Amino acid sequence: MKIMVEIIQHLKPGGIEKLVLDIMRLQVVDIEVYIVALEGEKSVCLTQWPVLKSYQERLIFLDKQPGFKLSTIKQLRKVLTTLDTEIIHTHHIGPLLYGVMATLRLTNIQHIHTEHDAWHLLDNKQLQMTKLMLRLNHITLVADADTVGMQLSRVLGQGVDPVTILNGIDTEKFSPSLSHQRYKYNTRVFKIGCAARLVMEKSLDILIKAIADIPNVELSIAGDGPEKQNLANLVQELDLSTKVKFIGYTDDMVGFYHKLDLFVLTSSNEGLPLSILEAQSCNVPVLCSDVGAVHEGVCKQTGHLIKLNTVNEFHVAIQAQMKRSSAYYPRDFITKNFDIKMMIKAYNQLIKE
């Protein structure tokens, strides 16, 4: 039995966090997976995200406070040695830093690191830190999309050649609704959804403004974050309280997608978001801003990309989607390219014997 530890910044509902939970849940039987969250306290996180309770015996929280902490390196090193860890898998720069420092001179631990986007490396401090960490340890660098891989090679310089392993979702869990009736123009309310952390880079103000003057439309936004109040104020200012609903975090994302006719993502920065894969796996078409690696995850027959991330562009595209009918379904595209079992198999091929 090999012991693998997924190291992430925190365990709040989000794309990376759901991804590592699925890796733990669906990993092959001869690899046991633990998750270490650098930040957060266990009881608080279990209360905020109840689904974690089913896996709590393999969840470890280091409760790191803001700033760089030497004590966290020591904590992490102790956890890894106590578990007899053979593989660590880190996600983004914080876990990369602590993963590298905690495993210095521990030659028996293999380090796989996944970058889920490259736009954060526009910050020179983060760029130089990433370059340093990649030099300090022998790390297998993974990009979660071809676009991310090319961006990493460009910004990290010569000699950096990441392996591309596409993000995956549980396509058995995210399956189509058997009762949802396809929308026909003007026959009922057209239901739009978005699932995202409510942060500035998701540009949800664009989506809210885009649907303001479209009749017979409802928008449901799943997620929470620091921009929630600003977005709620915008809804009030535009008198859209009957059209826009904030439903917060939900553990029933399948049920959320099953109610939708269209999933819209207006982000200004992205890697390859899981939400668009989940929606399409449920046969919900997507409309997305053309940023990062989003284009790689959009079904060409049913999905649409917006080049200019503006209110008018999304307004026009949503109205066009309401009139559009297609004989295609996006699920086949997702099951062929983004099934999580294929992703896990690809990661396992990187593990040294």
Helices and strands as residue ranges (DSSP letters): E 2-8, H 15-26, E 31-37, H 42-48, G 50-58, E 59-61, H 70-82, E 87-91, H 93-102, E 110-115, G 119-122, H 124-136, E 139-143, H 146-156, E 163-164, E 190-195, G 200-202, H 204-210, E 217-222, H 228-237, E 244-248, H 253-258, E 262-265, H 274-281, E 286-289, G 294-297, E 304-306, H 311-323, H 331-337, H 340-348
